[in-house]
């Protein structure tokens, strides 16, 4: 069973929390981190570039028998953004088969803008 941070549970219960999604690509050439907010976000020493609605992750499928399912991640490039066509082309040129991609939910206190917890 998954156990959430106590502060996260309290803020979730009151509806007073911001939830964001991060995606971290771990390629041979280095890390590419994006999040669905604006600006830079540093989580555990890793910088994530804000890409707003330019990132989407299809809902995950699950099964009780631990079968694997495909995961569809869409990255939309827009010029003059952190997810520019050049950045997207660089990602596409990477050897990404069997490379780790970590998708996380970040729980943020809306008043302090501090990260309360991260759930992978």
ChimeraX commands (.cxc) that place a marker at each C-alpha (Angstrom):
marker #1 position 0.00,0.00,0.00 radius 0.5
marker #1 position 1.25,3.48,-0.86 radius 0.5
marker #1 position 1.73,5.85,2.07 radius 0.5
marker #1 position 1.53,9.58,1.41 radius 0.5
marker #1 position 3.38,12.25,3.36 radius 0.5
marker #1 position 1.18,13.43,6.29 radius 0.5
marker #1 position 1.29,17.09,5.15 radius 0.5
marker #1 position 0.22,16.02,1.66 radius 0.5
marker #1 position -2.76,14.10,3.06 radius 0.5
marker #1 position -3.83,17.06,5.20 radius 0.5
marker #1 position -3.71,19.49,2.28 radius 0.5
marker #1 position -5.43,17.01,-0.05 radius 0.5
marker #1 position -8.25,16.59,2.48 radius 0.5
marker #1 position -8.79,20.35,2.61 radius 0.5
marker #1 position -8.44,20.78,-1.16 radius 0.5
marker #1 position -5.63,23.24,-0.51 radius 0.5
marker #1 position -2.84,21.86,-2.67 radius 0.5
marker #1 position -1.41,22.17,-6.18 radius 0.5
marker #1 position -0.62,18.97,-8.09 radius 0.5
marker #1 position 1.79,19.05,-11.02 radius 0.5
marker #1 position 3.27,16.37,-13.27 radius 0.5
marker #1 position 6.96,15.98,-14.08 radius 0.5
marker #1 position 8.64,13.86,-16.73 radius 0.5
marker #1 position 12.33,13.04,-16.52 radius 0.5
marker #1 position 14.06,11.45,-19.51 radius 0.5
marker #1 position 17.34,9.75,-18.59 radius 0.5
marker #1 position 19.26,9.54,-21.85 radius 0.5
marker #1 position 22.87,8.57,-22.39 radius 0.5
marker #1 position 23.68,12.22,-23.17 radius 0.5
marker #1 position 22.03,13.49,-19.98 radius 0.5
marker #1 position 18.75,14.33,-18.28 radius 0.5
marker #1 position 15.81,16.18,-19.83 radius 0.5
marker #1 position 13.24,17.24,-17.26 radius 0.5
marker #1 position 9.90,18.93,-17.98 radius 0.5
marker #1 position 6.91,19.81,-15.85 radius 0.5
marker #1 position 3.40,21.04,-16.63 radius 0.5
marker #1 position 3.87,24.41,-14.98 radius 0.5
marker #1 position 5.74,27.55,-15.97 radius 0.5
marker #1 position 9.38,28.48,-15.40 radius 0.5
marker #1 position 12.04,26.33,-13.75 radius 0.5
marker #1 position 11.34,23.79,-11.02 radius 0.5
marker #1 position 14.08,22.05,-9.05 radius 0.5
marker #1 position 13.17,18.72,-7.50 radius 0.5
marker #1 position 15.81,16.80,-5.58 radius 0.5
marker #1 position 18.61,18.65,-7.37 radius 0.5
marker #1 position 17.21,18.10,-10.87 radius 0.5
marker #1 position 16.02,21.07,-12.94 radius 0.5
marker #1 position 12.74,20.76,-14.83 radius 0.5
marker #1 position 11.73,23.21,-17.56 radius 0.5
marker #1 position 8.16,24.41,-17.50 radius 0.5
marker #1 position 6.22,23.38,-20.57 radius 0.5
marker #1 position 2.66,24.09,-19.43 radius 0.5
marker #1 position 0.11,22.21,-21.54 radius 0.5
marker #1 position 2.75,21.10,-24.05 radius 0.5
marker #1 position 3.07,17.78,-22.21 radius 0.5
marker #1 position 0.40,15.13,-21.85 radius 0.5
marker #1 position 0.47,11.60,-20.49 radius 0.5
marker #1 position -2.35,9.23,-21.38 radius 0.5
marker #1 position -4.02,7.52,-18.40 radius 0.5
marker #1 position -2.11,4.50,-17.18 radius 0.5
marker #1 position -3.57,1.04,-17.65 radius 0.5
marker #1 position -3.13,-1.43,-14.82 radius 0.5
marker #1 position -3.78,-5.11,-14.33 radius 0.5
marker #1 position -3.66,-7.33,-11.30 radius 0.5
marker #1 position -1.34,-9.79,-13.03 radius 0.5
marker #1 position 1.44,-7.19,-13.50 radius 0.5
marker #1 position 1.14,-7.22,-17.30 radius 0.5
marker #1 position 2.93,-4.42,-19.07 radius 0.5
marker #1 position 1.05,-1.82,-21.09 radius 0.5
marker #1 position 2.27,0.90,-23.43 radius 0.5
marker #1 position 2.49,4.41,-22.05 radius 0.5
marker #1 position 1.86,7.28,-24.43 radius 0.5
marker #1 position 3.57,10.60,-23.72 radius 0.5
marker #1 position 3.00,13.54,-26.05 radius 0.5
marker #1 position 5.39,16.47,-26.25 radius 0.5
marker #1 position 4.25,19.42,-28.33 radius 0.5
marker #1 position 6.92,21.81,-29.52 radius 0.5
marker #1 position 6.33,25.55,-29.71 radius 0.5
marker #1 position 8.96,28.02,-30.84 radius 0.5
marker #1 position 10.31,30.37,-28.17 radius 0.5
marker #1 position 9.33,27.98,-25.37 radius 0.5
marker #1 position 11.36,25.63,-23.18 radius 0.5
marker #1 position 10.03,22.82,-25.36 radius 0.5
marker #1 position 11.09,24.31,-28.68 radius 0.5
marker #1 position 11.23,22.39,-31.97 radius 0.5
marker #1 position 15.03,22.21,-31.55 radius 0.5
marker #1 position 14.70,20.64,-28.09 radius 0.5
marker #1 position 12.11,18.17,-29.34 radius 0.5
marker #1 position 14.36,17.26,-32.30 radius 0.5
marker #1 position 17.25,16.67,-29.90 radius 0.5
marker #1 position 15.07,14.31,-27.84 radius 0.5
marker #1 position 13.93,12.50,-30.99 radius 0.5
marker #1 position 17.57,11.97,-31.99 radius 0.5
marker #1 position 18.33,10.22,-28.70 radius 0.5
marker #1 position 18.50,6.46,-28.37 radius 0.5
marker #1 position 15.53,6.15,-26.04 radius 0.5
marker #1 position 14.55,2.50,-26.41 radius 0.5
marker #1 position 14.84,0.90,-22.94 radius 0.5
marker #1 position 16.01,4.19,-21.38 radius 0.5
marker #1 position 14.37,5.21,-18.10 radius 0.5
marker #1 position 11.58,7.78,-18.03 radius 0.5
marker #1 position 10.27,8.80,-14.63 radius 0.5
marker #1 position 6.81,10.33,-14.32 radius 0.5
marker #1 position 5.98,11.93,-10.98 radius 0.5
marker #1 position 3.25,13.90,-9.28 radius 0.5
marker #1 position 4.60,16.86,-7.34 radius 0.5
marker #1 position 2.47,18.21,-4.48 radius 0.5
marker #1 position 3.01,21.93,-3.85 radius 0.5
marker #1 position 1.79,24.18,-1.05 radius 0.5
marker #1 position 0.01,27.04,-2.90 radius 0.5
marker #1 position 0.88,29.60,-0.21 radius 0.5
marker #1 position 4.61,28.94,0.18 radius 0.5
marker #1 position 5.09,27.42,-3.29 radius 0.5
marker #1 position 7.25,24.82,-1.55 radius 0.5
marker #1 position 7.27,21.18,-2.61 radius 0.5
marker #1 position 5.55,19.07,0.02 radius 0.5
marker #1 position 6.17,15.67,-1.52 radius 0.5
marker #1 position 6.93,13.83,-4.73 radius 0.5
marker #1 position 5.21,10.59,-5.75 radius 0.5
marker #1 position 6.62,8.55,-8.64 radius 0.5
marker link #1:1,2 radius 0.2
marker link #1:2,3 radius 0.2
marker link #1:3,4 radius 0.2
marker link #1:4,5 radius 0.2
marker link #1:5,6 radius 0.2
marker link #1:6,7 radius 0.2
marker link #1:7,8 radius 0.2
marker link #1:8,9 radius 0.2
marker link #1:9,10 radius 0.2
marker link #1:10,11 radius 0.2
marker link #1:11,12 radius 0.2
marker link #1:12,13 radius 0.2
marker link #1:13,14 radius 0.2
marker link #1:14,15 radius 0.2
marker link #1:15,16 radius 0.2
marker link #1:16,17 radius 0.2
marker link #1:17,18 radius 0.2
marker link #1:18,19 radius 0.2
marker link #1:19,20 radius 0.2
marker link #1:20,21 radius 0.2
marker link #1:21,22 radius 0.2
marker link #1:22,23 radius 0.2
marker link #1:23,24 radius 0.2
marker link #1:24,25 radius 0.2
marker link #1:25,26 radius 0.2
marker link #1:26,27 radius 0.2
marker link #1:27,28 radius 0.2
marker link #1:28,29 radius 0.2
marker link #1:29,30 radius 0.2
marker link #1:30,31 radius 0.2
marker link #1:31,32 radius 0.2
marker link #1:32,33 radius 0.2
marker link #1:33,34 radius 0.2
marker link #1:34,35 radius 0.2
marker link #1:35,36 radius 0.2
marker link #1:36,37 radius 0.2
marker link #1:37,38 radius 0.2
marker link #1:38,39 radius 0.2
marker link #1:39,40 radius 0.2
marker link #1:40,41 radius 0.2
marker link #1:41,42 radius 0.2
marker link #1:42,43 radius 0.2
marker link #1:43,44 radius 0.2
marker link #1:44,45 radius 0.2
marker link #1:45,46 radius 0.2
marker link #1:46,47 radius 0.2
marker link #1:47,48 radius 0.2
marker link #1:48,49 radius 0.2
marker link #1:49,50 radius 0.2
marker link #1:50,51 radius 0.2
marker link #1:51,52 radius 0.2
marker link #1:52,53 radius 0.2
marker link #1:53,54 radius 0.2
marker link #1:54,55 radius 0.2
marker link #1:55,56 radius 0.2
marker link #1:56,57 radius 0.2
marker link #1:57,58 radius 0.2
marker link #1:58,59 radius 0.2
marker link #1:59,60 radius 0.2
marker link #1:60,61 radius 0.2
marker link #1:61,62 radius 0.2
marker link #1:62,63 radius 0.2
marker link #1:63,64 radius 0.2
marker link #1:64,65 radius 0.2
marker link #1:65,66 radius 0.2
marker link #1:66,67 radius 0.2
marker link #1:67,68 radius 0.2
marker link #1:68,69 radius 0.2
marker link #1:69,70 radius 0.2
marker link #1:70,71 radius 0.2
marker link #1:71,72 radius 0.2
marker link #1:72,73 radius 0.2
marker link #1:73,74 radius 0.2
marker link #1:74,75 radius 0.2
marker link #1:75,76 radius 0.2
marker link #1:76,77 radius 0.2
marker link #1:77,78 radius 0.2
marker link #1:78,79 radius 0.2
marker link #1:79,80 radius 0.2
marker link #1:80,81 radius 0.2
marker link #1:81,82 radius 0.2
marker link #1:82,83 radius 0.2
marker link #1:83,84 radius 0.2
marker link #1:84,85 radius 0.2
marker link #1:85,86 radius 0.2
marker link #1:86,87 radius 0.2
marker link #1:87,88 radius 0.2
marker link #1:88,89 radius 0.2
marker link #1:89,90 radius 0.2
marker link #1:90,91 radius 0.2
marker link #1:91,92 radius 0.2
marker link #1:92,93 radius 0.2
marker link #1:93,94 radius 0.2
marker link #1:94,95 radius 0.2
marker link #1:95,96 radius 0.2
marker link #1:96,97 radius 0.2
marker link #1:97,98 radius 0.2
marker link #1:98,99 radius 0.2
marker link #1:99,100 radius 0.2
marker link #1:100,101 radius 0.2
marker link #1:101,102 radius 0.2
marker link #1:102,103 radius 0.2
marker link #1:103,104 radius 0.2
marker link #1:104,105 radius 0.2
marker link #1:105,106 radius 0.2
marker link #1:106,107 radius 0.2
marker link #1:107,108 radius 0.2
marker link #1:108,109 radius 0.2
marker link #1:109,110 radius 0.2
marker link #1:110,111 radius 0.2
marker link #1:111,112 radius 0.2
marker link #1:112,113 radius 0.2
marker link #1:113,114 radius 0.2
marker link #1:114,115 radius 0.2
marker link #1:115,116 radius 0.2
marker link #1:116,117 radius 0.2
marker link #1:117,118 radius 0.2
marker link #1:118,119 radius 0.2
marker link #1:119,120 radius 0.2
view
